[in-house]
Amino acid sequence: MFRIIASAATAGIIAAPAFAGSMSPVPVEPTPVAPAPIITPSADWTGGFGGVQLGYGDFDLGGGSDDGVVYGGQLGYDYDFGNFVLGGEFDFTGADVSIGGTDVDSLMRVKARLGYDAGNTLIYGVAGGARADTSIGDDTGWVAGLGAEYKVYENVSIGGEYLYHKFDDFNGSGSDLSANTFSAKINYRF
């Protein structure tokens, strides 16, 4: 009898691992799949650019004021130093504004740009010279403002810009001309 019990115990010990699992196949771990690459615009702002702008202008001359649509184009060049961007821009802006019989036809500006490189976003300030052309003549003054651009594609950026213009004793008239402009811009970068 001892032999039967010893044989049964030995057979149970040997067969135990076979009964420990189930009859279903061993699950296979899924192979990780790499996500599709996301193409993002380059964060380098170095290079030339040109584009168009459309916005709103508020003009004051000798106590009178008027506002209206402003529109135009710009050309410039930026150099990216890593954390900051330095550049310059020339723009021409047409206006359809009349202040007490004086028509403001256009503004031309030459601006230096200094900005912070936040990847695909550029936040910048500008300062420079401006020239206003009106029905009573033209004169030069200064301009300063703030803006931001965002790269939507490698070579295309959109943005907005606020500029303040000041022309003291405009064309010897004894009156100062000032203007605030707000413009949406789109640039092609090359």
HELIX and SHEET records of a PDB file:
HELIX    1   1 PHE A    2  ALA A   20  1                                  19    
HELIX    2   2 PHE A  170  GLY A  172  5                                   3    
SHEET    1   A 9 GLY A  47  LEU A  61  0                                        
SHEET    2   A 9 GLY A  64  ASP A  80 -1                                        
SHEET    3   A 9 PHE A  84  ILE A  99 -1                                        
SHEET    4   A 9 THR A 102  ALA A 118 -1                                        
SHEET    5   A 9 THR A 121  THR A 134 -1                                        
SHEET    6   A 9 GLY A 137  TYR A 153 -1                                        
SHEET    7   A 9 VAL A 156  PHE A 167 -1                                        
SHEET    8   A 9 LEU A 177  ARG A 189 -1                                        
SHEET    9   A 9 GLY A  47  LEU A  61 -1                                        
END                                                                             
